[in-house]
Amino acid sequence: MQKLIALYRLIRRDMRVLAFALRHPRRPAWLLPALAGLALYVLSPVDLLPDTLPLIGIVDDLVLIPLVVGWLVGRLPPELRNDVPD
């Protein structure tokens, strides 16, 4: 349970960093299309593994989406990652 709480806190922070970077005037040009692609994947009925497969179809989204969010945050310039207000 402790690991899930830590993962939730990490994802919550990464989402705050992305929201801050999205509103920042010096955001990278690739950020908006990347977030639009991620949103399209989340909302799309086409999945890497179909959700009809019991448990596996949902778990791939629960793993893939945080990985992509973390990857996007890692590609942001350091001034955007470090200047996020708490």
Short mmCIF file of the C-alpha atoms (twelve columns), coordinates in Angstrom:
data_MODEL
# 
_entry.id   MODEL 
# 
loop_
_atom_site.group_PDB 
_atom_site.id 
_atom_site.type_symbol 
_atom_site.label_atom_id 
_atom_site.label_alt_id 
_atom_site.label_comp_id 
_atom_site.label_asym_id 
_atom_site.label_seq_id 
_atom_site.Cartn_x 
_atom_site.Cartn_y 
_atom_site.Cartn_z 
_atom_site.pdbx_PDB_model_num 
ATOM 1  C CA . MET A 1  0.000   0.000  0.000   1 
ATOM 2  C CA . GLN A 2  2.922   2.353  0.728   1 
ATOM 3  C CA . LYS A 3  4.214   1.919  -2.828  1 
ATOM 4  C CA . LEU A 4  0.827   2.830  -4.299  1 
ATOM 5  C CA . ILE A 5  0.681   5.968  -2.181  1 
ATOM 6  C CA . ALA A 6  4.198   6.938  -3.296  1 
ATOM 7  C CA . LEU A 7  3.270   6.300  -6.944  1 
ATOM 8  C CA . TYR A 8  0.145   8.435  -6.560  1 
ATOM 9  C CA . ARG A 9  2.169   11.306 -5.085  1 
ATOM 10 C CA . LEU A 10 4.701   11.085 -7.910  1 
ATOM 11 C CA . ILE A 11 2.022   11.091 -10.603 1 
ATOM 12 C CA . ARG A 12 0.214   13.965 -8.890  1 
ATOM 13 C CA . ARG A 13 3.422   16.008 -8.872  1 
ATOM 14 C CA . ASP A 14 4.156   15.154 -12.505 1 
ATOM 15 C CA . MET A 15 0.658   16.259 -13.490 1 
ATOM 16 C CA . ARG A 16 1.169   19.572 -11.647 1 
ATOM 17 C CA . VAL A 17 4.474   20.064 -13.486 1 
ATOM 18 C CA . LEU A 18 2.795   19.406 -16.841 1 
ATOM 19 C CA . ALA A 19 -0.090  21.765 -16.033 1 
ATOM 20 C CA . PHE A 20 2.379   24.481 -15.023 1 
ATOM 21 C CA . ALA A 21 4.481   23.933 -18.152 1 
ATOM 22 C CA . LEU A 22 1.398   24.028 -20.342 1 
ATOM 23 C CA . ARG A 23 0.485   27.503 -19.038 1 
ATOM 24 C CA . HIS A 24 4.069   28.785 -19.077 1 
ATOM 25 C CA . PRO A 25 4.921   31.201 -21.913 1 
ATOM 26 C CA . ARG A 26 8.252   29.435 -22.615 1 
ATOM 27 C CA . ARG A 27 6.818   25.943 -22.926 1 
ATOM 28 C CA . PRO A 28 8.404   23.725 -25.580 1 
ATOM 29 C CA . ALA A 29 6.578   23.576 -28.906 1 
ATOM 30 C CA . TRP A 30 6.232   19.790 -28.680 1 
ATOM 31 C CA . LEU A 31 4.376   19.817 -25.354 1 
ATOM 32 C CA . LEU A 32 0.896   20.653 -26.600 1 
ATOM 33 C CA . PRO A 33 0.867   18.010 -29.393 1 
ATOM 34 C CA . ALA A 34 2.329   15.423 -27.007 1 
ATOM 35 C CA . LEU A 35 -0.378  16.061 -24.399 1 
ATOM 36 C CA . ALA A 36 -3.040  16.043 -27.097 1 
ATOM 37 C CA . GLY A 37 -1.740  12.657 -28.274 1 
ATOM 38 C CA . LEU A 38 -1.803  11.320 -24.726 1 
ATOM 39 C CA . ALA A 39 -5.368  12.565 -24.235 1 
ATOM 40 C CA . LEU A 40 -6.360  10.989 -27.546 1 
ATOM 41 C CA . TYR A 41 -4.886  7.659  -26.425 1 
ATOM 42 C CA . VAL A 42 -6.737  7.837  -23.099 1 
ATOM 43 C CA . LEU A 43 -10.069 8.625  -24.771 1 
ATOM 44 C CA . SER A 44 -9.621  6.391  -27.811 1 
ATOM 45 C CA . PRO A 45 -11.416 3.066  -27.981 1 
ATOM 46 C CA . VAL A 46 -8.330  1.624  -29.707 1 
ATOM 47 C CA . ASP A 47 -5.912  0.339  -27.077 1 
ATOM 48 C CA . LEU A 48 -2.527  -1.305 -26.932 1 
ATOM 49 C CA . LEU A 49 -4.214  -4.206 -25.144 1 
ATOM 50 C CA . PRO A 50 -8.014  -4.284 -25.420 1 
ATOM 51 C CA . ASP A 51 -9.948  -3.541 -22.245 1 
ATOM 52 C CA . THR A 52 -12.048 -6.647 -22.901 1 
ATOM 53 C CA . LEU A 53 -9.179  -8.776 -21.632 1 
ATOM 54 C CA . PRO A 54 -9.829  -9.165 -17.923 1 
ATOM 55 C CA . LEU A 55 -7.487  -7.065 -15.813 1 
ATOM 56 C CA . ILE A 56 -4.676  -6.914 -18.410 1 
ATOM 57 C CA . GLY A 57 -6.506  -4.372 -20.584 1 
ATOM 58 C CA . ILE A 58 -6.862  -1.954 -17.691 1 
ATOM 59 C CA . VAL A 59 -3.424  -2.560 -16.209 1 
ATOM 60 C CA . ASP A 60 -1.675  -1.541 -19.432 1 
ATOM 61 C CA . ASP A 61 -3.323  1.894  -19.190 1 
ATOM 62 C CA . LEU A 62 -2.437  2.175  -15.508 1 
ATOM 63 C CA . VAL A 63 1.206   1.485  -16.357 1 
ATOM 64 C CA . LEU A 64 1.592   3.151  -19.754 1 
ATOM 65 C CA . ILE A 65 0.025   6.520  -18.942 1 
ATOM 66 C CA . PRO A 66 2.183   7.270  -15.860 1 
ATOM 67 C CA . LEU A 67 5.267   6.181  -17.803 1 
ATOM 68 C CA . VAL A 68 4.467   8.593  -20.631 1 
ATOM 69 C CA . VAL A 69 3.693   11.408 -18.181 1 
ATOM 70 C CA . GLY A 70 7.010   10.833 -16.400 1 
ATOM 71 C CA . TRP A 71 8.836   10.704 -19.726 1 
ATOM 72 C CA . LEU A 72 7.281   14.018 -20.815 1 
ATOM 73 C CA . VAL A 73 8.199   15.673 -17.516 1 
ATOM 74 C CA . GLY A 74 11.757  14.394 -17.901 1 
ATOM 75 C CA . ARG A 75 12.020  16.066 -21.323 1 
ATOM 76 C CA . LEU A 76 10.944  19.482 -20.046 1 
ATOM 77 C CA . PRO A 77 13.611  22.148 -19.581 1 
ATOM 78 C CA . PRO A 78 14.922  22.245 -15.990 1 
ATOM 79 C CA . GLU A 79 13.565  25.745 -15.338 1 
ATOM 80 C CA . LEU A 80 10.036  24.516 -16.004 1 
ATOM 81 C CA . ARG A 81 10.449  21.378 -13.890 1 
ATOM 82 C CA . ASN A 82 11.970  23.194 -10.918 1 
ATOM 83 C CA . ASP A 83 9.854   26.370 -10.847 1 
ATOM 84 C CA . VAL A 84 6.524   24.684 -10.126 1 
ATOM 85 C CA . PRO A 85 4.789   26.379 -7.184  1 
ATOM 86 C CA . ASP A 86 3.667   24.009 -4.442  1 
# 
